[in-house]
Amino acid sequence: MSRSLSGKRIVITGASSGIGAATAIAFTRLGARVVIAARGAAGLDDIARRCREAGGSVETRVVDVTDAAAVTGLAAEANALLGGIDLWFSCVGVGVLGKYQDTPFADHRRVIEANLISHMHEAHAVLPMFLAQDHGTWVNMISIGGFVATPYAAAYSASKFALRGFSEALRAELSKRPQIHVCDVYPTFVDTPAVEHAGNYTGAQLSLPPGSLPPEKVARAVVRLATHPRNSTFVGVPGIVMKMAQFATPNLGPAIINGFLDVWSRKAEPGANTEGSLFAPPPVPSGPDGHTRSPALRRKVTAGAIGVLAASAAIAGSLVVARRRK
């Protein structure tokens, strides 16, 4: 990665915490000029302070990206302020955990609005600017959930699968404009405050699985796209293995996850139902990091996961060959 991104003009939404916040800090540390946006002023001010302490240049804008007019205004203002936009990172993401029928439909709708419709708003606002200047990179935060369904989070799965299809459609439309890039990022579990912000209708206290990634690892992958754009970037357990296993045995992984969550929700500490921060931003800053991971445990879990996924892919491949022979 370049040691300097001086002169690069960056816009990041969902930047008041988690991956968006870590990415803002990483870009400003390398000299980029950054505009960060989110719903919560307190979180934005906290991240702006961290960016400036890292020696960076940053401007903040309070914007709810589910509002199309507000996103159009953000794009126009950022374009004028920066003199153009080189990379736009759509990083807004929310979640709600619970059986589909036990979760209020308003919460499901909000997840779709935030995780899918808002990203479409952002692309609709910035792509005309990229076309006018004949270059630009739109980075779409998806997750490995765009390939592997997530039981207990049906709306989240719907949004992530749809985001993947949306990006593929945009890439096709822009295929004759080689300097305009649509880049997808697919991390596995990341140790951010997202679990604290999520809606929860499981009856149990939420927690991240062991082995979650630090948000800075995902941020580095996004920063690299500013100089080395690519269609798909996987962060964490090798995505190609997960994709192979999902393609060959599409119901196996989600069924295993569902069984695990059934057991977990019965054994975990009880928790009250909550909509989390789906409809209102957190009142206090939460920063980039969730502070729950163990690096040593992550290495063990990653090694184990690779082995399990590789074995699943091998078994699935054998089944495919057997079917063809029949």
FIPAVEX-356636 format. One record per residue (C-alpha): x, y, z; residue in three letters. Coordinates in pm, whole numbers, plus 50000, padded with zeros to 5 digits. Layout:
<nodes>
<node x="X" y="Y" z="Z" residuo="ALA"/>
...
</nodes>
This chain:
<nodes>
<node x="50000" y="50000" z="50000" residuo="MET"/>
<node x="50118" y="50351" z="49925" residuo="SER"/>
<node x="50261" y="50526" z="50227" residuo="ARG"/>
<node x="50082" y="50845" z="50123" residuo="SER"/>
<node x="49741" y="50917" z="49979" residuo="LEU"/>
<node x="49796" y="51293" z="49978" residuo="SER"/>
<node x="49542" y="51460" z="49755" residuo="GLY"/>
<node x="49295" y="51171" z="49751" residuo="LYS"/>
<node x="48939" y="51288" z="49812" residuo="ARG"/>
<node x="48733" y="51044" z="50017" residuo="ILE"/>
<node x="48374" y="51027" z="50143" residuo="VAL"/>
<node x="48274" y="50769" z="50405" residuo="ILE"/>
<node x="47923" y="50707" z="50533" residuo="THR"/>
<node x="47852" y="50510" z="50849" residuo="GLY"/>
<node x="48173" y="50660" z="50983" residuo="ALA"/>
<node x="48076" y="50727" z="51346" residuo="SER"/>
<node x="48182" y="50379" z="51465" residuo="SER"/>
<node x="48314" y="50041" z="51358" residuo="GLY"/>
<node x="48470" y="49978" z="51016" residuo="ILE"/>
<node x="48371" y="50317" z="50877" residuo="GLY"/>
<node x="48540" y="50494" z="51168" residuo="ALA"/>
<node x="48856" y="50281" z="51143" residuo="ALA"/>
<node x="48872" y="50348" z="50768" residuo="THR"/>
<node x="48836" y="50725" z="50818" residuo="ALA"/>
<node x="49128" y="50725" z="51061" residuo="ILE"/>
<node x="49338" y="50511" z="50825" residuo="ALA"/>
<node x="49275" y="50740" z="50526" residuo="PHE"/>
<node x="49348" y="51061" z="50714" residuo="THR"/>
<node x="49664" y="50914" z="50862" residuo="ARG"/>
<node x="49790" y="50864" z="50504" residuo="LEU"/>
<node x="49715" y="51221" z="50403" residuo="GLY"/>
<node x="49378" y="51189" z="50229" residuo="ALA"/>
<node x="49114" y="51460" z="50260" residuo="ARG"/>
<node x="48804" y="51301" z="50408" residuo="VAL"/>
<node x="48438" y="51385" z="50459" residuo="VAL"/>
<node x="48267" y="51154" z="50708" residuo="ILE"/>
<node x="47894" y="51121" z="50754" residuo="ALA"/>
<node x="47657" y="50939" z="50991" residuo="ALA"/>
<node x="47336" y="50995" z="51189" residuo="ARG"/>
<node x="47502" y="51063" z="51523" residuo="GLY"/>
<node x="47684" y="51391" z="51587" residuo="ALA"/>
<node x="47849" y="51262" z="51905" residuo="ALA"/>
<node x="48007" y="50965" z="51729" residuo="GLY"/>
<node x="48117" y="51176" z="51431" residuo="LEU"/>
<node x="48281" y="51436" z="51653" residuo="ASP"/>
<node x="48471" y="51162" z="51835" residuo="ASP"/>
<node x="48604" y="51009" z="51513" residuo="ILE"/>
<node x="48690" y="51352" z="51369" residuo="ALA"/>
<node x="48896" y="51422" z="51680" residuo="ARG"/>
<node x="49083" y="51093" z="51636" residuo="ARG"/>
<node x="49146" y="51171" z="51268" residuo="CYS"/>
<node x="49287" y="51513" z="51352" residuo="ARG"/>
<node x="49503" y="51367" z="51627" residuo="GLU"/>
<node x="49644" y="51137" z="51359" residuo="ALA"/>
<node x="49737" y="51448" z="51161" residuo="GLY"/>
<node x="49455" y="51425" z="50909" residuo="GLY"/>
<node x="49208" y="51658" z="50741" residuo="SER"/>
<node x="48842" y="51571" z="50799" residuo="VAL"/>
<node x="48498" y="51731" z="50775" residuo="GLU"/>
<node x="48183" y="51590" z="50935" residuo="THR"/>
<node x="47822" y="51593" z="50816" residuo="ARG"/>
<node x="47522" y="51459" z="51009" residuo="VAL"/>
<node x="47317" y="51268" z="50750" residuo="VAL"/>
<node x="47061" y="50988" z="50760" residuo="ASP"/>
<node x="47140" y="50802" z="50439" residuo="VAL"/>
<node x="46794" y="50645" z="50424" residuo="THR"/>
<node x="46685" y="50997" z="50317" residuo="ASP"/>
<node x="46757" y="51021" z="49942" residuo="ALA"/>
<node x="46748" y="51401" z="49933" residuo="ALA"/>
<node x="46993" y="51422" z="50224" residuo="ALA"/>
<node x="47235" y="51189" z="50045" residuo="VAL"/>
<node x="47213" y="51394" z="49725" residuo="THR"/>
<node x="47291" y="51703" z="49930" residuo="GLY"/>
<node x="47587" y="51530" z="50098" residuo="LEU"/>
<node x="47735" y="51429" z="49762" residuo="ALA"/>
<node x="47699" y="51778" z="49618" residuo="ALA"/>
<node x="47848" y="51940" z="49926" residuo="GLU"/>
<node x="48140" y="51695" z="49947" residuo="ALA"/>
<node x="48210" y="51732" z="49575" residuo="ASN"/>
<node x="48226" y="52111" z="49608" residuo="ALA"/>
<node x="48426" y="52100" z="49931" residuo="LEU"/>
<node x="48686" y="51853" z="49804" residuo="LEU"/>
<node x="48690" y="51964" z="49440" residuo="GLY"/>
<node x="48582" y="51615" z="49328" residuo="GLY"/>
<node x="48548" y="51271" z="49482" residuo="ILE"/>
<node x="48799" y="50991" z="49418" residuo="ASP"/>
<node x="48649" y="50723" z="49642" residuo="LEU"/>
<node x="48312" y="50690" z="49812" residuo="TRP"/>
<node x="48281" y="50422" z="50080" residuo="PHE"/>
<node x="47923" y="50314" z="50157" residuo="SER"/>
<node x="47965" y="50161" z="50501" residuo="CYS"/>
<node x="47626" y="50203" z="50668" residuo="VAL"/>
<node x="47504" y="49876" z="50816" residuo="GLY"/>
<node x="47262" y="49770" z="51088" residuo="VAL"/>
<node x="47121" y="49441" z="51207" residuo="GLY"/>
<node x="46850" y="49277" z="51411" residuo="VAL"/>
<node x="46878" y="48926" z="51552" residuo="LEU"/>
<node x="46579" y="48702" z="51614" residuo="GLY"/>
<node x="46355" y="48448" z="51447" residuo="LYS"/>
<node x="46185" y="48612" z="51151" residuo="TYR"/>
<node x="45830" y="48577" z="51287" residuo="GLN"/>
<node x="45933" y="48698" z="51635" residuo="ASP"/>
<node x="46087" y="49024" z="51509" residuo="THR"/>
<node x="45867" y="49330" z="51443" residuo="PRO"/>
<node x="45833" y="49386" z="51071" residuo="PHE"/>
<node x="45922" y="49754" z="51115" residuo="ALA"/>
<node x="46266" y="49637" z="51229" residuo="ASP"/>
<node x="46307" y="49413" z="50924" residuo="HIS"/>
<node x="46209" y="49705" z="50701" residuo="ARG"/>
<node x="46460" y="49933" z="50870" residuo="ARG"/>
<node x="46742" y="49684" z="50807" residuo="VAL"/>
<node x="46656" y="49678" z="50435" residuo="ILE"/>
<node x="46635" y="50057" z="50422" residuo="GLU"/>
<node x="46972" y="50103" z="50591" residuo="ALA"/>
<node x="47168" y="49814" z="50440" residuo="ASN"/>
<node x="47034" y="49820" z="50085" residuo="LEU"/>
<node x="46830" y="50128" z="49995" residuo="ILE"/>
<node x="47077" y="50370" z="50153" residuo="SER"/>
<node x="47365" y="50221" z="49951" residuo="HIS"/>
<node x="47152" y="50262" z="49638" residuo="MET"/>
<node x="47090" y="50625" z="49735" residuo="HIS"/>
<node x="47463" y="50682" z="49768" residuo="GLU"/>
<node x="47552" y="50520" z="49437" residuo="ALA"/>
<node x="47276" y="50716" z="49262" residuo="HIS"/>
<node x="47417" y="51040" z="49404" residuo="ALA"/>
<node x="47787" y="50986" z="49331" residuo="VAL"/>
<node x="47794" y="50792" z="49003" residuo="LEU"/>
<node x="47695" y="51095" z="48791" residuo="PRO"/>
<node x="47995" y="51276" z="48940" residuo="MET"/>
<node x="48225" y="50986" z="48857" residuo="PHE"/>
<node x="48090" y="50979" z="48502" residuo="LEU"/>
<node x="48142" y="51354" z="48462" residuo="ALA"/>
<node x="48505" y="51336" z="48580" residuo="GLN"/>
<node x="48558" y="50995" z="48410" residuo="ASP"/>
<node x="48706" y="50828" z="48716" residuo="HIS"/>
<node x="48614" y="50722" z="49067" residuo="GLY"/>
<node x="48578" y="50423" z="49298" residuo="THR"/>
<node x="48259" y="50325" z="49478" residuo="TRP"/>
<node x="48327" y="50081" z="49762" residuo="VAL"/>
<node x="48029" y="49878" z="49879" residuo="ASN"/>
<node x="48056" y="49721" z="50224" residuo="MET"/>
<node x="47873" y="49388" z="50205" residuo="ILE"/>
<node x="48008" y="49098" z="50422" residuo="SER"/>
<node x="48044" y="48725" z="50377" residuo="ILE"/>
<node x="47672" y="48731" z="50455" residuo="GLY"/>
<node x="47629" y="48822" z="50089" residuo="GLY"/>
<node x="47720" y="48463" z="50004" residuo="PHE"/>
<node x="47620" y="48260" z="50311" residuo="VAL"/>
<node x="47268" y="48305" z="50450" residuo="ALA"/>
<node x="47234" y="48411" z="50813" residuo="THR"/>
<node x="46955" y="48246" z="51013" residuo="PRO"/>
<node x="46809" y="48461" z="51292" residuo="TYR"/>
<node x="46888" y="48762" z="51066" residuo="ALA"/>
<node x="46667" y="48711" z="50762" residuo="ALA"/>
<node x="46641" y="49078" z="50668" residuo="ALA"/>
<node x="47019" y="49117" z="50702" residuo="TYR"/>
<node x="47068" y="48822" z="50466" residuo="SER"/>
<node x="46818" y="48968" z="50221" residuo="ALA"/>
<node x="46999" y="49303" z="50222" residuo="SER"/>
<node x="47346" y="49156" z="50174" residuo="LYS"/>
<node x="47250" y="48915" z="49895" residuo="PHE"/>
<node x="47074" y="49205" z="49723" residuo="ALA"/>
<node x="47375" y="49434" z="49763" residuo="LEU"/>
<node x="47595" y="49180" z="49589" residuo="ARG"/>
<node x="47356" y="49165" z="49294" residuo="GLY"/>
<node x="47331" y="49544" z="49286" residuo="PHE"/>
<node x="47709" y="49581" z="49261" residuo="SER"/>
<node x="47732" y="49320" z="48985" residuo="GLU"/>
<node x="47465" y="49504" z="48785" residuo="ALA"/>
<node x="47645" y="49838" z="48824" residuo="LEU"/>
<node x="47976" y="49686" z="48715" residuo="ARG"/>
<node x="47811" y="49558" z="48400" residuo="ALA"/>
<node x="47663" y="49900" z="48324" residuo="GLU"/>
<node x="48002" y="50066" z="48377" residuo="LEU"/>
<node x="48207" y="49806" z="48192" residuo="SER"/>
<node x="48296" y="50052" z="47914" residuo="LYS"/>
<node x="48426" y="50309" z="48164" residuo="ARG"/>
<node x="48750" y="50145" z="48281" residuo="PRO"/>
<node x="48845" y="50426" z="48521" residuo="GLN"/>
<node x="48523" y="50391" z="48721" residuo="ILE"/>
<node x="48527" y="50102" z="48967" residuo="HIS"/>
<node x="48265" y="49927" z="49181" residuo="VAL"/>
<node x="48441" y="49739" z="49460" residuo="CYS"/>
<node x="48278" y="49498" z="49707" residuo="ASP"/>
<node x="48425" y="49414" z="50048" residuo="VAL"/>
<node x="48332" y="49086" z="50219" residuo="TYR"/>
<node x="48464" y="49057" z="50576" residuo="PRO"/>
<node x="48376" y="48777" z="50812" residuo="THR"/>
<node x="48287" y="48866" z="51174" residuo="PHE"/>
<node x="48447" y="49195" z="51284" residuo="VAL"/>
<node x="48494" y="49316" z="51641" residuo="ASP"/>
<node x="48304" y="49645" z="51629" residuo="THR"/>
<node x="48033" y="49804" z="51848" residuo="PRO"/>
<node x="47772" y="49677" z="51598" residuo="ALA"/>
<node x="47660" y="49399" z="51833" residuo="VAL"/>
<node x="47581" y="49663" z="52098" residuo="GLU"/>
<node x="47379" y="49862" z="51844" residuo="HIS"/>
<node x="47183" y="49571" z="51698" residuo="ALA"/>
<node x="46818" y="49497" z="51758" residuo="GLY"/>
<node x="46764" y="49180" z="51956" residuo="ASN"/>
<node x="46457" y="48958" z="51985" residuo="TYR"/>
<node x="46626" y="48632" z="52084" residuo="THR"/>
<node x="46562" y="48656" z="52456" residuo="GLY"/>
<node x="46938" y="48627" z="52512" residuo="ALA"/>
<node x="47228" y="48870" z="52547" residuo="GLN"/>
<node x="47415" y="48918" z="52220" residuo="LEU"/>
<node x="47787" y="48854" z="52185" residuo="SER"/>
<node x="48035" y="48821" z="51900" residuo="LEU"/>
<node x="48172" y="48479" z="51807" residuo="PRO"/>
<node x="48531" y="48403" z="51909" residuo="PRO"/>
<node x="48794" y="48491" z="51653" residuo="GLY"/>
<node x="48643" y="48816" z="51523" residuo="SER"/>
<node x="48865" y="49044" z="51314" residuo="LEU"/>
<node x="48993" y="49386" z="51426" residuo="PRO"/>
<node x="48820" y="49665" z="51230" residuo="PRO"/>
<node x="49160" y="49804" z="51130" residuo="GLU"/>
<node x="49222" y="49492" z="50920" residuo="LYS"/>
<node x="48912" y="49565" z="50711" residuo="VAL"/>
<node x="49005" y="49935" z="50697" residuo="ALA"/>
<node x="49343" y="49849" z="50544" residuo="ARG"/>
<node x="49169" y="49648" z="50273" residuo="ALA"/>
<node x="48943" y="49942" z="50189" residuo="VAL"/>
<node x="49231" y="50190" z="50184" residuo="VAL"/>
<node x="49416" y="49971" z="49937" residuo="ARG"/>
<node x="49124" y="49997" z="49696" residuo="LEU"/>
<node x="49199" y="50369" z="49655" residuo="ALA"/>
<node x="49511" y="50278" z="49458" residuo="THR"/>
<node x="49446" y="49914" z="49362" residuo="HIS"/>
<node x="49073" y="49876" z="49291" residuo="PRO"/>
<node x="48935" y="49524" z="49247" residuo="ARG"/>
<node x="48586" y="49385" z="49213" residuo="ASN"/>
<node x="48578" y="49169" z="49527" residuo="SER"/>
<node x="48791" y="49175" z="49841" residuo="THR"/>
<node x="48752" y="48906" z="50107" residuo="PHE"/>
<node x="48881" y="48971" z="50458" residuo="VAL"/>
<node x="48905" y="48689" z="50712" residuo="GLY"/>
<node x="48860" y="48317" z="50647" residuo="VAL"/>
<node x="48931" y="48271" z="50273" residuo="PRO"/>
<node x="48614" y="48369" z="50094" residuo="GLY"/>
<node x="48676" y="48139" z="49800" residuo="ILE"/>
<node x="48645" y="47834" z="50027" residuo="VAL"/>
<node x="48319" y="47959" z="50176" residuo="MET"/>
<node x="48187" y="48039" z="49830" residuo="LYS"/>
<node x="48272" y="47688" z="49706" residuo="MET"/>
<node x="48107" y="47520" z="50004" residuo="ALA"/>
<node x="47796" y="47736" z="49969" residuo="GLN"/>
<node x="47770" y="47670" z="49595" residuo="PHE"/>
<node x="47798" y="47293" z="49628" residuo="ALA"/>
<node x="47590" y="47246" z="49946" residuo="THR"/>
<node x="47382" y="47567" z="49971" residuo="PRO"/>
<node x="47172" y="47464" z="50273" residuo="ASN"/>
<node x="47434" y="47295" z="50487" residuo="LEU"/>
<node x="47613" y="47597" z="50632" residuo="GLY"/>
<node x="47301" y="47798" z="50721" residuo="PRO"/>
<node x="47139" y="47488" z="50873" residuo="ALA"/>
<node x="47444" y="47436" z="51097" residuo="ILE"/>
<node x="47439" y="47803" z="51198" residuo="ILE"/>
<node x="47068" y="47782" z="51275" residuo="ASN"/>
<node x="47120" y="47480" z="51501" residuo="GLY"/>
<node x="47403" y="47657" z="51681" residuo="PHE"/>
<node x="47190" y="47967" z="51736" residuo="LEU"/>
<node x="46899" y="47759" z="51867" residuo="ASP"/>
<node x="47127" y="47611" z="52131" residuo="VAL"/>
<node x="47299" y="47942" z="52203" residuo="TRP"/>
<node x="46973" y="48134" z="52256" residuo="SER"/>
<node x="46861" y="47876" z="52512" residuo="ARG"/>
<node x="47187" y="47874" z="52707" residuo="LYS"/>
<node x="47303" y="48238" z="52689" residuo="ALA"/>
<node x="47236" y="48491" z="52962" residuo="GLU"/>
<node x="46880" y="48628" z="52934" residuo="PRO"/>
<node x="46839" y="48959" z="52756" residuo="GLY"/>
<node x="46551" y="49201" z="52706" residuo="ALA"/>
<node x="46403" y="49261" z="52362" residuo="ASN"/>
<node x="46531" y="49585" z="52208" residuo="THR"/>
<node x="46536" y="49765" z="51875" residuo="GLU"/>
<node x="46889" y="49882" z="51953" residuo="GLY"/>
<node x="46996" y="50182" z="51747" residuo="SER"/>
<node x="46793" y="50088" z="51439" residuo="LEU"/>
<node x="46582" y="50404" z="51452" residuo="PHE"/>
<node x="46805" y="50646" z="51644" residuo="ALA"/>
<node x="47183" y="50688" z="51668" residuo="PRO"/>
<node x="47367" y="50589" z="51986" residuo="PRO"/>
<node x="47364" y="50884" z="52228" residuo="PRO"/>
<node x="47736" y="50853" z="52310" residuo="VAL"/>
<node x="48045" y="50775" z="52101" residuo="PRO"/>
<node x="48135" y="50408" z="52063" residuo="SER"/>
<node x="48450" y="50425" z="51851" residuo="GLY"/>
<node x="48584" y="50178" z="51595" residuo="PRO"/>
<node x="48652" y="49882" z="51823" residuo="ASP"/>
<node x="48431" y="49641" z="52015" residuo="GLY"/>
<node x="48720" y="49528" z="52242" residuo="HIS"/>
<node x="48596" y="49169" z="52269" residuo="THR"/>
<node x="48841" y="48967" z="52060" residuo="ARG"/>
<node x="49135" y="48746" z="52152" residuo="SER"/>
<node x="49409" y="48739" z="51883" residuo="PRO"/>
<node x="49532" y="48395" z="51995" residuo="ALA"/>
<node x="49180" y="48254" z="51987" residuo="LEU"/>
<node x="49118" y="48412" z="51646" residuo="ARG"/>
<node x="49415" y="48225" z="51501" residuo="ARG"/>
<node x="49287" y="47895" z="51638" residuo="LYS"/>
<node x="48932" y="47956" z="51521" residuo="VAL"/>
<node x="49049" y="48066" z="51176" residuo="THR"/>
<node x="49264" y="47755" z="51136" residuo="ALA"/>
<node x="48976" y="47534" z="51246" residuo="GLY"/>
<node x="48729" y="47711" z="51020" residuo="ALA"/>
<node x="48954" y="47672" z="50718" residuo="ILE"/>
<node x="48983" y="47300" z="50789" residuo="GLY"/>
<node x="48608" y="47254" z="50828" residuo="VAL"/>
<node x="48529" y="47457" z="50518" residuo="LEU"/>
<node x="48792" y="47280" z="50312" residuo="ALA"/>
<node x="48652" y="46943" z="50419" residuo="ALA"/>
<node x="48299" y="47060" z="50338" residuo="SER"/>
<node x="48411" y="47179" z="49997" residuo="ALA"/>
<node x="48586" y="46849" z="49929" residuo="ALA"/>
<node x="48279" y="46648" z="50029" residuo="ILE"/>
<node x="48058" y="46873" z="49821" residuo="ALA"/>
<node x="48290" y="46835" z="49525" residuo="GLY"/>
<node x="48274" y="46457" z="49556" residuo="SER"/>
<node x="47895" y="46471" z="49560" residuo="LEU"/>
<node x="47891" y="46687" z="49248" residuo="VAL"/>
<node x="48121" y="46443" z="49066" residuo="VAL"/>
<node x="47908" y="46148" z="49178" residuo="ALA"/>
<node x="47592" y="46315" z="49049" residuo="ARG"/>
<node x="47753" y="46385" z="48712" residuo="ARG"/>
<node x="47861" y="46022" z="48676" residuo="ARG"/>
<node x="47509" y="45905" z="48747" residuo="LYS"/>
</nodes>
